[in-house]
């Protein structure tokens, strides 16, 4: 059985917050995503993808964790683990810091529409799960 194969969206908690609006003399902001594993098994380095909408254009070079954040279309993004991401053990969390142009001052500026897709051992997607 693959690590994380029995996890569901209910086993994960996601938090996003602004760290500072004063990067590059106020031309950029830094924010972070925190993914917490409240399940009974580790969230591994494969078999999951997090999707979300964000009106800001994330600078892929600013990502501080071993994950890839890819803009798919418009404001639709995909966050995937890199091969060197250690499993997120039960009770642990992963913090991912990113930067984007502008500043964030209102709740509407926050990313939204998060959902996670888990894949089985053969790589077939299971139905999407909201977080």
Secondary structure, DSSP 8 states (H G I E B T S, - for coil): --TTTT--GGGEEEEEEEEEEEETTTTEEEEEEEEEE-SSS-B-SSSEEEEEE-SS-B-GGG--SSEEEEEEETTEEEEEE-TT---B-TT-EEEEEEEEES---SGGGS-EEEEEEEB-TTS-B---EE-
